[in-house]
Amino acid sequence: MHAILEKSLVLSALQKGELDLQGQFLNGSNYTFLVKLNYAEISMTTVYKPVRGEQPLWDFPAGTLGKREVAAFLVSEMLGWDFVPPTIFRRKAPLGAGSLQQYIDHDPNDHYFNFSDLDKQRLRPVVVFDIILNNADRKGSHILRDKHDHLWLIDHGVCFNKEDKLRTVIWDFCGEPIPDNLLGDLDLLVDTLSRPGEQVKDLSKLLQPSEIETLSLRTRGLLKTRLFPFPKRNIRPYPWPPV
């Protein structure tokens, strides 16, 4: 993991640490806060999204966006891709239950629309991740790079819908074969989702059974075509705003 703290320690701190509200992020439709966390010898910055600050959406069940953030982290872990910062759903927090995620220190001016062509070549697994999650809001600024040049993905509150809602700024690889190493990881994910286990049990606490089944079906679909898809004509393919 490209972070100073071990992931297990970060997850424990997120669950048990004392939280001190520092301020609010003003961009975005849902309430999001910067929080200072202290736990034992650990002091870290986190991003807190309370359920009570979620704006109602017609196509997602109310009060579920924070849990979808955590579900994205779990799927990233199942794949072994280490894309999503450690994220948990915490019931006792300053403004009530919500998601809590490790904050990634990054340059806000460094995003997809400023990436070089070489940088963009690294995004194939990001595209695969968004396809299987059915990410309805992959903006350019949702792809971060830390000081170790590790890619991180944030803002997954509108993922896992059963209906096709893929909206992303990354359509660079349409029609290209998906690399074999990524297909191998997808095959392992399908196998994991098909068997009862602790990871699937944890995912079941966050998503509906039908949403988990659709996650598996989308993954199987990529394993069958083995190609990066083109945008579907009947669905708006880009998020707004794009950054």
Backbone hydrogen bonds, N-H to C=O, Kabsch-Sander energy under -0.5 kcal/mol:
donor,donor_aa,acceptor,acceptor_aa,energy
3,A,1,M,-1.7
10,V,6,E,-2.1
11,L,7,K,-2.6
12,S,8,S,-1.9
13,A,9,L,-2.5
14,L,10,V,-2.6
15,Q,11,L,-1.7
16,K,12,S,-2.2
17,G,13,A,-2.8
18,E,38,N,-2.8
20,D,36,K,-2.5
21,L,19,L,-0.5
22,Q,34,L,-2.9
23,G,34,L,-1.4
25,F,32,T,-2.7
26,L,24,Q,-0.5
31,Y,53,G,-1.9
32,T,25,F,-0.6
33,F,48,Y,-2.8
34,L,23,G,-2.9
35,V,33,F,-0.5
35,V,46,T,-2.5
36,K,20,D,-2.8
37,L,44,M,-3.2
38,N,18,E,-2.0
39,Y,42,I,-2.8
42,I,39,Y,-3.2
44,M,37,L,-2.4
46,T,35,V,-2.9
47,V,101,Q,-3.0
48,Y,33,F,-2.9
49,K,99,S,-2.5
51,V,97,A,-3.0
53,G,50,P,-1.4
54,E,51,V,-2.0
60,F,57,L,-0.7
64,T,61,P,-1.1
68,R,64,T,-1.7
69,E,65,L,-1.6
70,V,66,G,-1.5
71,A,67,K,-2.3
72,A,68,R,-2.0
73,F,69,E,-1.4
74,L,70,V,-2.3
75,V,71,A,-2.4
76,S,72,A,-2.2
77,E,73,F,-2.0
78,M,74,L,-2.5
79,L,75,V,-2.2
80,G,76,S,-1.0
81,W,76,S,-2.0
82,D,76,S,-0.7
88,I,100,L,-2.4
90,R,88,I,-0.6
90,R,98,G,-2.9
93,A,91,R,-0.8
96,G,93,A,-2.0
98,G,90,R,-2.2
99,S,49,K,-1.8
100,L,88,I,-2.6
101,Q,47,V,-2.4
102,Q,86,P,-2.4
103,Y,45,T,-2.5
105,D,103,Y,-0.6
107,D,145,R,-0.5
110,D,107,D,-2.1
111,H,109,N,-0.9
112,Y,140,G,-1.7
114,N,111,H,-2.4
115,F,111,H,-0.7
115,F,112,Y,-1.2
120,K,116,S,-2.3
121,Q,117,D,-1.0
122,R,119,D,-1.7
123,L,120,K,-1.8
124,R,121,Q,-0.6
127,V,123,L,-2.2
128,V,124,R,-2.1
129,F,125,P,-2.4
130,D,126,V,-2.4
131,I,127,V,-2.1
132,I,128,V,-2.3
133,L,129,F,-2.0
134,N,130,D,-1.0
135,N,130,D,-2.3
136,A,158,V,-2.1
138,R,167,R,-2.6
139,K,137,D,-1.4
140,G,242,P,-3.5
142,H,139,K,-1.4
143,I,140,G,-1.0
144,L,142,H,-0.6
144,L,152,W,-2.9
146,D,150,H,-1.8
149,D,146,D,-2.1
152,W,144,L,-2.7
153,L,83,F,-2.5
154,I,142,H,-2.0
159,C,156,H,-0.7
160,F,133,L,-3.9
161,N,134,N,-0.5
167,R,135,N,-2.5
168,T,237,P,-2.7
169,V,138,R,-1.5
171,W,169,V,-1.0
174,C,171,W,-0.6
175,G,228,F,-3.1
176,E,173,F,-2.4
178,I,226,R,-2.3
182,L,179,P,-0.6
183,L,179,P,-1.9
184,G,180,D,-2.3
185,D,181,N,-1.5
186,L,182,L,-2.2
187,D,183,L,-2.3
188,L,184,G,-1.8
189,L,185,D,-1.9
190,V,186,L,-2.4
191,D,187,D,-1.8
192,T,188,L,-2.4
193,L,189,L,-2.7
194,S,190,V,-1.2
195,R,191,D,-0.6
195,R,192,T,-1.1
201,K,197,G,-2.4
202,D,198,E,-2.4
203,L,199,Q,-2.2
204,S,200,V,-2.1
205,K,201,K,-0.7
205,K,202,D,-0.9
206,L,203,L,-1.5
207,L,203,L,-2.0
211,E,208,Q,-0.6
212,I,208,Q,-1.9
213,E,209,P,-2.3
214,T,210,S,-2.0
215,L,211,E,-1.9
216,S,212,I,-2.0
217,L,213,E,-2.3
218,R,214,T,-2.6
219,T,215,L,-1.9
220,R,216,S,-2.6
221,G,217,L,-2.0
222,L,218,R,-1.7
223,L,219,T,-1.9
224,K,220,R,-1.5
225,T,221,G,-2.3
226,R,222,L,-3.0
228,F,176,E,-2.8
235,I,232,K,-1.3
